[in-house]
Amino acid sequence: MISRCPNRPKGMAMTRENDAFRALFYPRSVAVIGASGNPSKMGHQCMLSLREIAFPGRIYPIHPQEKEVLEFPAYPNLNQVPGDVDLAILVVPAAEAIAALEACREKGVKGAVVITAGFREIEGPEGVRLQREMADVAARGGIRIIGPNTFGMVNVHARLNASFTPIFSRLQPGGITVVSQSGGVSHLIAYQAMDEGVGLAKLIGLGNRCNVDFADLLPFLAEDEETRCIILFIEGQDNPRALMNVLKTVALRKPVVAMKAGSTPFP
């Protein structure tokens, strides 16, 4: 059970509603579906990210041919992993992502970071259909998804770098959590934090917001003892009223700074 995760901070509420978010941010084990020994591949960079931050849990590279990746034993598919998997990082082509997420559902995975692009962000009905299928599979399995079409996320205190940016393993722990729809803005903030020695708690790229949007994540962050203040970078919202209602509650507990792209002036 996720509640036994050694990374979970003391005092975190043990509600069923937050189980999948604990799997996302405080996993005991991570599988990288699409891991690769080729340094030019994102699946290789994701493995580097986990290794360089010294993730304390188990790491399972998944690749149909590779025997090992970065000296971690590899498995041809998820169902051959001998132990439980709390978090899966998907770095496979969009056409293979639904089957990969279905394998996660069968394995009992509750958190997924879907780095793969080619969903709702592209023009045309195919991307919308694939993302809808992804949401359906996730709903059946109780899986919370960061993404798709995301750089990933980092939980600095838990030494979890679930992204394709290994340098984020150098982030220092602090109390600021950044949640952004823009991977570029996330990277700018992270690089500036490293340059200025500012600590972060979590850095989260929401991507296409398959089933995790700002309004879903904020109540979890309000309970997260490592998050002392929250920065939001918002590009667009399908349900802005829901976000405002959640913000009214969360902002009473923790400071929230939000920038809406295209409408908030820079100082």
C-alpha positions as CSV (number, residue, x, y, z in Angstrom):
1,M,0.0,0.0,0.0
2,I,1.2,3.5,-0.7
3,S,0.7,4.4,2.9
4,R,3.9,2.5,3.7
5,C,6.0,4.6,1.4
6,P,9.1,5.7,3.2
7,N,9.2,8.9,1.3
8,R,5.8,10.1,2.5
9,P,6.2,13.1,4.8
10,K,5.0,12.8,8.4
11,G,1.6,14.3,9.0
12,M,0.2,13.9,5.5
13,A,-3.5,13.1,5.6
14,M,-4.2,9.4,4.7
15,T,-7.5,9.9,2.9
16,R,-8.5,7.7,0.0
17,E,-8.9,10.8,-2.2
18,N,-5.2,11.4,-2.0
19,D,-4.0,7.8,-2.5
20,A,-3.3,8.3,-6.2
21,F,-1.5,11.6,-5.6
22,R,0.8,9.9,-3.1
23,A,1.5,7.3,-5.7
24,L,2.5,10.2,-8.0
25,F,4.7,12.2,-5.7
26,Y,5.9,9.6,-3.1
27,P,6.3,6.3,-4.9
28,R,8.2,3.4,-3.5
29,S,8.9,2.2,-7.1
30,V,9.0,3.6,-10.6
31,A,8.8,1.9,-14.0
32,V,10.0,3.8,-17.1
33,I,8.0,2.4,-20.0
34,G,10.1,3.2,-23.0
35,A,13.4,3.2,-21.2
36,S,16.4,3.2,-23.5
37,G,20.1,2.7,-23.5
38,N,20.4,5.2,-26.3
39,P,21.4,8.6,-24.9
40,S,19.5,10.5,-27.6
41,K,16.2,9.0,-26.5
42,M,13.9,10.6,-23.9
43,G,13.6,7.2,-22.2
44,H,17.3,7.3,-21.5
45,Q,17.1,10.9,-20.1
46,C,14.2,9.8,-17.8
47,M,16.4,7.0,-16.4
48,L,19.3,9.4,-16.0
49,S,17.0,11.7,-14.0
50,L,16.1,9.0,-11.6
51,R,19.6,7.9,-11.2
52,E,21.2,11.3,-10.8
53,I,18.7,12.4,-8.1
54,A,19.4,9.1,-6.3
55,F,15.8,8.0,-6.1
56,P,15.6,5.8,-3.0
57,G,13.0,3.3,-4.3
58,R,13.1,0.6,-6.9
59,I,13.6,1.5,-10.6
60,Y,12.3,-0.7,-13.4
61,P,13.2,0.0,-17.0
62,I,10.7,-1.5,-19.5
63,H,12.0,-2.3,-23.0
64,P,11.2,-5.3,-25.2
65,Q,14.8,-5.9,-26.2
66,E,17.2,-4.2,-23.7
67,K,18.5,-6.5,-20.9
68,E,19.6,-3.5,-18.8
69,V,19.5,0.3,-18.9
70,L,22.1,2.2,-16.9
71,E,22.9,-1.0,-15.0
72,F,19.3,-1.4,-13.9
73,P,17.9,-4.8,-15.0
74,A,15.2,-4.2,-17.7
75,Y,12.0,-6.1,-18.3
76,P,10.3,-6.7,-21.6
77,N,6.9,-5.6,-20.3
78,L,5.3,-4.3,-17.1
79,N,3.6,-7.5,-16.0
80,Q,7.0,-9.2,-15.7
81,V,8.2,-6.8,-13.1
82,P,8.5,-8.9,-9.9
83,G,7.2,-6.3,-7.4
84,D,4.5,-3.6,-7.2
85,V,4.8,-0.4,-9.2
86,D,3.5,2.8,-7.8
87,L,4.5,5.2,-10.5
88,A,4.9,4.7,-14.3
89,I,6.7,7.2,-16.6
90,L,5.5,6.7,-20.2
91,V,7.9,7.6,-22.9
92,V,6.5,5.6,-25.9
93,P,4.9,6.8,-29.1
94,A,1.3,8.1,-28.9
95,A,0.0,5.0,-30.7
96,E,1.4,2.8,-28.0
97,A,0.5,4.9,-25.0
98,I,-3.0,3.6,-24.5
99,A,-1.8,-0.1,-24.4
100,A,1.0,1.0,-22.0
101,L,-1.5,2.7,-19.7
102,E,-3.8,-0.4,-19.9
103,A,-0.8,-2.5,-18.7
104,C,-0.4,0.0,-15.8
105,R,-4.1,-0.5,-14.9
106,E,-3.6,-4.3,-14.9
107,K,-0.5,-4.0,-12.8
108,G,-2.3,-1.8,-10.2
109,V,-0.2,1.4,-10.9
110,K,-2.0,4.4,-9.5
111,G,0.2,7.3,-10.8
112,A,1.5,8.0,-14.2
113,V,3.6,10.7,-15.9
114,V,2.9,10.6,-19.6
115,I,5.6,12.5,-21.4
116,T,4.4,11.3,-24.8
117,A,3.0,14.0,-27.1
118,G,0.5,13.6,-29.9
119,F,-2.8,14.0,-28.0
120,R,-5.2,16.9,-27.5
121,E,-2.5,19.5,-28.3
122,I,-2.3,18.5,-32.0
123,E,-4.9,19.6,-34.6
124,G,-7.4,17.0,-35.7
125,P,-9.7,14.5,-34.1
126,E,-7.1,11.7,-33.6
127,G,-5.3,13.4,-30.8
128,V,-8.6,14.2,-29.0
129,R,-9.7,10.6,-29.4
130,L,-6.5,9.2,-28.0
131,Q,-6.6,11.5,-25.0
132,R,-10.2,10.5,-24.3
133,E,-9.3,6.8,-24.4
134,M,-6.4,7.5,-22.0
135,A,-8.8,9.2,-19.6
136,D,-11.2,6.3,-19.8
137,V,-8.5,3.7,-19.0
138,A,-7.2,5.9,-16.2
139,A,-10.8,6.2,-14.7
140,R,-11.2,2.4,-14.7
141,G,-7.9,2.0,-12.9
142,G,-8.0,4.9,-10.6
143,I,-4.8,6.3,-12.1
144,R,-3.9,10.0,-11.8
145,I,-2.0,11.3,-14.8
146,I,0.5,14.1,-15.1
147,G,0.3,14.9,-18.8
148,P,0.3,13.8,-21.5
149,N,2.6,16.1,-23.5
150,T,4.6,17.1,-20.4
151,F,8.3,17.4,-19.4
152,G,7.3,15.5,-16.2
153,M,7.6,16.6,-12.6
154,V,10.0,16.7,-9.7
155,N,9.5,16.1,-6.0
156,V,12.7,17.5,-4.6
157,H,12.3,16.4,-1.0
158,A,11.5,12.8,-2.0
159,R,14.4,12.7,-4.4
160,L,12.1,11.9,-7.3
161,N,12.9,13.4,-10.7
162,A,10.2,12.0,-13.0
163,S,11.2,14.1,-16.0
164,F,13.3,14.1,-19.1
165,T,15.6,16.8,-17.6
166,P,18.4,15.2,-15.5
167,I,19.8,18.6,-14.4
168,F,16.7,19.1,-12.3
169,S,18.2,16.6,-9.9
170,R,20.4,19.5,-8.7
171,L,17.4,21.4,-7.4
172,Q,17.6,22.3,-3.7
173,P,14.8,21.4,-1.3
174,G,12.6,24.3,-0.3
175,G,9.0,25.3,0.3
176,I,7.9,26.6,-3.1
177,T,5.8,24.4,-5.4
178,V,5.5,25.4,-9.0
179,V,2.6,24.1,-11.1
180,S,2.6,25.1,-14.8
181,Q,0.9,24.3,-18.0
182,S,4.1,25.3,-19.8
183,G,7.1,23.2,-19.9
184,G,9.2,26.1,-21.1
185,V,8.2,28.3,-18.1
186,S,8.8,25.4,-15.7
187,H,12.3,25.1,-17.0
188,L,12.9,28.9,-16.8
189,I,11.8,28.9,-13.2
190,A,13.8,25.8,-12.3
191,Y,17.0,27.2,-13.9
192,Q,16.6,30.5,-12.1
193,A,16.0,28.7,-8.8
194,M,19.2,26.7,-9.3
195,D,21.1,29.9,-10.2
196,E,19.9,31.9,-7.2
197,G,20.0,29.0,-4.7
198,V,16.2,29.0,-4.1
199,G,14.8,25.7,-2.9
200,L,11.7,24.1,-4.4
201,A,9.3,21.5,-3.0
202,K,7.8,20.3,-6.3
203,L,8.0,21.3,-9.9
204,I,5.0,20.0,-11.9
205,G,4.2,20.3,-15.6
206,L,0.5,19.6,-16.1
207,G,0.8,19.3,-19.9
208,N,-2.6,18.5,-21.5
209,R,-4.3,17.9,-18.1
210,C,-5.8,14.5,-18.9
211,N,-7.3,14.0,-15.5
212,V,-5.2,16.3,-13.2
213,D,-5.8,20.0,-13.5
214,F,-5.0,22.9,-11.1
215,A,-8.3,22.5,-9.3
216,D,-7.6,18.7,-8.7
217,L,-4.0,19.2,-7.5
218,L,-4.4,22.3,-5.2
219,P,-6.3,20.5,-2.3
220,F,-3.4,17.9,-2.2
221,L,-0.8,20.7,-2.1
222,A,-2.8,22.4,0.7
223,E,-2.3,19.3,2.8
224,D,1.4,18.8,1.7
225,E,3.6,19.9,4.6
226,E,6.6,20.4,2.3
227,T,4.7,23.0,0.2
228,R,4.6,26.3,2.0
229,C,3.6,28.5,-1.0
230,I,2.4,27.8,-4.5
231,I,3.1,29.3,-7.9
232,L,0.7,28.7,-10.8
233,F,1.4,29.5,-14.4
234,I,-1.9,29.2,-16.3
235,E,-2.3,29.2,-20.1
236,G,-6.0,28.3,-20.3
237,Q,-8.8,26.7,-18.3
238,D,-11.8,24.6,-19.3
239,N,-13.6,25.3,-16.0
240,P,-12.2,28.5,-14.5
241,R,-15.0,28.7,-11.9
242,A,-13.9,25.4,-10.4
243,L,-10.4,26.7,-10.1
244,M,-11.5,30.0,-8.5
245,N,-13.6,28.1,-5.9
246,V,-10.7,25.9,-4.9
247,L,-8.3,28.8,-4.8
248,K,-10.6,30.7,-2.3
249,T,-10.1,27.8,0.1
250,V,-6.5,27.0,-0.5
251,A,-5.3,30.6,-0.4
252,L,-6.6,30.8,3.2
253,R,-4.0,28.2,4.2
254,K,-1.1,29.0,1.9
255,P,0.0,31.9,-0.3
256,V,-0.7,31.3,-3.9
257,V,0.8,33.4,-6.7
258,A,-0.9,32.9,-10.1
259,M,0.0,34.2,-13.5
260,K,-2.4,33.9,-16.4
261,A,-0.5,34.0,-19.8
262,G,-1.7,36.7,-22.0
263,S,-3.5,38.7,-19.3
264,T,-1.1,39.2,-16.4
265,P,1.4,42.0,-17.0
266,F,5.0,41.4,-16.1
267,P,6.4,43.9,-13.5
